[in-house]
Amino acid sequence: MTEESTPESADTAGQTIAVLGGTGDQGRGLARRFALAGHTVVIGSRSAERAQKAARELVEGESARIDVRGLDNAAAAAAGDIVIVAVPWDGHRELLEGLVEPLAGKIVVDCVNPLGFDERGPYALEVAEGSAAEQAARILEGSRVTAAFHHVSAVVLLDPGVEQVDLDVLVLGEDRAATDEVRALAGRIPGVRGVFGGRLRNAHQVEALTANLIAVNRRYKTHAGLRITGL
């Protein structure tokens, strides 16, 4: 195992994970897995009531005791040590512009995929800044923005019958200590490995690859993920 394959110096145990957009399938799936890994998880939503309902349903759905709470997005952002952005693309900019202050100084993990859909299937949208992650970094100049968790199947994350998630998570960013922490966080999900995937300028192709995975999943009726060989 190489030094790059296991961020041994990073330790995320005990950190509170906030998931903005945590009422959607991907956000709920990530919240569930991190809660099962022992983290306190805060689900964020525009509506605190919706967030609390989603949190309550996650807690009630598990036989194991987990700590999941619901707050509005601003309060969730303030509460998290690491904050995951899992909102729909069309609400991405507006959300982050309203959270510059509570996200200052924090590791922000952007997992938003700017995709469009038409009769020919999914396709990557053009983003003025280059990618959703770069848009986040432009808005959140005081935060440690990373990009990760783009290719994680919400169906798999939410499935109680799946104990090991067969997946590598590409983690991108400018701050190597931050990407190491996010890689370590990814590894808190059994079966998942965090792999450094380059700087944020490379996030576009990672986000866009989601369209290809959706096409694979539709064609083969599966929930495909990625593995990087040779590490």
C-alpha positions as CSV (number, residue, x, y, z in Angstrom):
1,M,0.0,0.0,0.0
2,T,1.5,3.3,-1.0
3,E,1.6,6.5,1.0
4,E,-1.0,8.0,-1.3
5,S,-3.5,5.2,-0.8
6,T,-4.0,5.6,2.9
7,P,-4.0,9.1,4.5
8,E,-2.7,7.7,7.8
9,S,-1.9,11.2,9.3
10,A,-5.5,12.4,8.9
11,D,-8.1,11.4,11.6
12,T,-11.7,12.4,11.2
13,A,-13.1,10.3,14.1
14,G,-15.2,12.4,16.4
15,Q,-15.8,15.1,13.9
16,T,-19.3,16.4,13.2
17,I,-20.4,16.0,9.6
18,A,-22.9,18.4,8.1
19,V,-24.7,17.5,4.9
20,L,-26.4,20.4,3.1
21,G,-29.1,19.1,0.9
22,G,-29.4,16.1,3.3
23,T,-33.0,15.6,2.6
24,G,-32.2,14.4,-1.0
25,D,-31.3,10.8,-1.7
26,Q,-27.5,11.3,-2.0
27,G,-27.4,13.6,1.0
28,R,-29.4,11.1,3.1
29,G,-27.3,8.2,1.9
30,L,-24.1,9.9,2.9
31,A,-25.6,11.1,6.2
32,R,-26.6,7.5,7.0
33,R,-23.2,6.0,6.3
34,F,-21.3,8.6,8.3
35,A,-23.7,8.2,11.2
36,L,-23.2,4.4,11.1
37,A,-19.5,5.1,11.2
38,G,-19.9,6.9,14.5
39,H,-20.1,10.5,13.5
40,T,-22.6,13.0,14.7
41,V,-24.3,14.1,11.5
42,V,-26.3,17.2,10.9
43,I,-28.7,17.3,8.0
44,G,-29.2,20.7,6.5
45,S,-32.2,21.9,4.5
46,R,-33.9,25.2,3.6
47,S,-36.6,24.0,6.0
48,A,-35.5,23.0,9.5
49,E,-38.7,21.0,9.8
50,R,-37.9,19.0,6.7
51,A,-34.3,18.4,7.9
52,Q,-35.6,17.2,11.3
53,K,-38.1,14.8,9.6
54,A,-35.3,13.3,7.5
55,A,-33.0,13.0,10.5
56,R,-35.8,11.3,12.5
57,E,-36.5,8.8,9.7
58,L,-32.8,7.9,9.5
59,V,-32.6,7.3,13.2
60,E,-35.8,5.3,13.3
61,G,-34.7,3.2,10.3
62,E,-31.6,1.8,12.0
63,S,-31.3,-0.9,14.6
64,A,-28.0,0.5,15.7
65,R,-28.0,3.8,17.6
66,I,-26.9,6.7,15.4
67,D,-26.8,10.4,16.0
68,V,-28.5,12.4,13.2
69,R,-30.0,15.9,13.7
70,G,-31.8,18.3,11.5
71,L,-31.3,22.1,11.1
72,D,-31.7,24.7,8.5
73,N,-28.8,25.1,6.1
74,A,-27.1,28.0,7.9
75,A,-27.2,26.3,11.3
76,A,-26.1,23.0,9.9
77,A,-23.1,24.8,8.2
78,A,-22.1,26.4,11.5
79,A,-22.4,23.0,13.3
80,G,-20.3,20.9,11.0
81,D,-16.6,20.4,11.3
82,I,-16.7,19.1,7.7
83,V,-19.5,20.3,5.5
84,I,-20.7,18.3,2.5
85,V,-22.6,20.2,-0.2
86,A,-25.1,17.8,-1.9
87,V,-27.8,20.1,-3.3
88,P,-29.2,20.2,-6.8
89,W,-27.1,22.1,-9.3
90,D,-29.7,24.8,-9.9
91,G,-29.6,25.8,-6.2
92,H,-25.8,25.5,-5.8
93,R,-24.7,29.2,-6.2
94,E,-27.6,30.7,-4.3
95,L,-27.0,28.4,-1.3
96,L,-23.3,29.0,-1.1
97,E,-23.6,32.7,-1.5
98,G,-25.7,32.8,1.6
99,L,-23.3,30.6,3.7
100,V,-20.0,32.4,3.2
101,E,-19.6,33.4,6.8
102,P,-20.6,30.1,8.6
103,L,-18.4,28.1,6.2
104,A,-15.3,30.3,6.6
105,G,-12.3,28.2,7.6
106,K,-14.1,24.9,7.2
107,I,-13.4,22.0,4.9
108,V,-16.2,22.0,2.4
109,V,-16.8,18.9,0.2
110,D,-18.6,19.7,-3.0
111,C,-20.2,16.6,-4.6
112,V,-22.6,18.4,-7.0
113,N,-22.8,17.2,-10.5
114,P,-23.9,19.9,-13.1
115,L,-25.9,17.6,-15.4
116,G,-28.6,18.1,-17.9
117,F,-31.1,15.5,-19.3
118,D,-32.8,15.2,-22.7
119,E,-34.2,12.5,-24.9
120,R,-30.6,11.3,-25.6
121,G,-29.8,10.9,-21.9
122,P,-27.6,12.7,-19.4
123,Y,-24.9,15.2,-20.3
124,A,-22.5,17.5,-18.6
125,L,-23.4,21.2,-18.4
126,E,-21.0,24.0,-19.0
127,V,-20.1,26.0,-15.9
128,A,-18.5,29.4,-16.2
129,E,-16.0,28.7,-13.4
130,G,-15.1,25.4,-14.9
131,S,-16.9,23.1,-12.5
132,A,-19.3,23.1,-9.5
133,A,-16.3,22.7,-7.2
134,E,-14.5,25.7,-8.8
135,Q,-17.7,27.7,-8.5
136,A,-17.8,26.8,-4.8
137,A,-14.1,27.8,-4.3
138,R,-14.7,31.1,-6.1
139,I,-17.7,31.9,-3.7
140,L,-16.2,30.5,-0.5
141,E,-12.8,32.1,-0.7
142,G,-12.3,31.7,3.1
143,S,-13.1,27.9,3.1
144,R,-11.0,24.9,2.3
145,V,-13.0,23.6,-0.7
146,T,-12.6,20.0,-2.0
147,A,-14.5,17.9,-4.4
148,A,-15.5,14.3,-3.7
149,F,-18.3,11.7,-3.6
150,H,-19.6,12.4,-7.1
151,H,-19.9,8.8,-8.1
152,V,-21.6,7.3,-5.0
153,S,-24.9,5.6,-5.7
154,A,-27.6,6.9,-3.3
155,V,-29.4,3.6,-3.7
156,V,-26.4,1.7,-2.5
157,L,-25.8,4.1,0.4
158,L,-29.4,3.8,1.6
159,D,-29.6,0.0,1.2
160,P,-29.4,-1.7,4.6
161,G,-28.4,-4.9,2.8
162,V,-25.2,-3.4,1.6
163,E,-22.6,-3.5,4.3
164,Q,-19.5,-2.9,2.1
165,V,-19.6,-0.2,-0.6
166,D,-17.3,-1.3,-3.4
167,L,-16.0,2.1,-4.4
168,D,-13.0,4.5,-4.8
169,V,-13.8,8.1,-4.1
170,L,-11.8,10.7,-6.1
171,V,-10.9,13.6,-3.9
172,L,-9.7,16.9,-5.5
173,G,-8.5,20.1,-4.0
174,E,-5.7,22.7,-3.5
175,D,-5.1,22.1,0.2
176,R,-3.4,18.7,0.6
177,A,-4.2,18.5,4.3
178,A,-7.9,19.0,3.5
179,T,-7.9,16.4,0.8
180,D,-6.2,14.0,3.2
181,E,-9.0,14.6,5.7
182,V,-11.7,14.0,3.1
183,R,-9.9,10.8,1.9
184,A,-9.9,9.6,5.5
185,L,-13.6,10.5,5.9
186,A,-14.4,8.5,2.7
187,G,-12.6,5.6,4.3
188,R,-14.9,5.7,7.3
189,I,-17.5,4.0,5.0
190,P,-16.7,0.2,4.9
191,G,-15.3,-0.8,1.5
192,V,-14.7,2.8,0.3
193,R,-11.2,4.2,-0.4
194,G,-10.4,7.9,-0.8
195,V,-7.9,8.5,-3.7
196,F,-6.3,11.9,-4.4
197,G,-7.5,13.0,-7.9
198,G,-5.7,16.2,-8.5
199,R,-6.4,19.9,-8.2
200,L,-9.8,21.6,-8.5
201,R,-9.2,22.5,-12.1
202,N,-9.6,18.8,-12.8
203,A,-13.0,18.6,-11.2
204,H,-15.0,19.2,-14.4
205,Q,-14.2,15.8,-15.9
206,V,-14.9,14.1,-12.6
207,E,-18.3,15.7,-12.3
208,A,-19.0,15.1,-16.0
209,L,-18.1,11.4,-15.7
210,T,-21.3,11.0,-13.6
211,A,-23.2,11.2,-16.9
212,N,-21.3,8.2,-18.2
213,L,-22.0,6.2,-15.0
214,I,-25.7,7.0,-15.3
215,A,-25.6,5.6,-18.8
216,V,-23.8,2.5,-17.6
217,N,-26.4,2.0,-14.9
218,R,-29.3,2.4,-17.2
219,R,-27.9,0.0,-19.8
220,Y,-26.9,-2.7,-17.3
221,K,-29.5,-2.1,-14.6
222,T,-26.9,-1.7,-11.9
223,H,-25.4,0.9,-9.6
224,A,-21.8,1.1,-10.9
225,G,-18.9,2.8,-9.2
226,L,-15.2,3.3,-9.9
227,R,-12.1,1.5,-8.7
228,I,-8.6,2.8,-9.5
229,T,-6.1,0.0,-10.2
230,G,-2.4,-0.1,-9.3
231,L,-2.6,1.5,-5.9
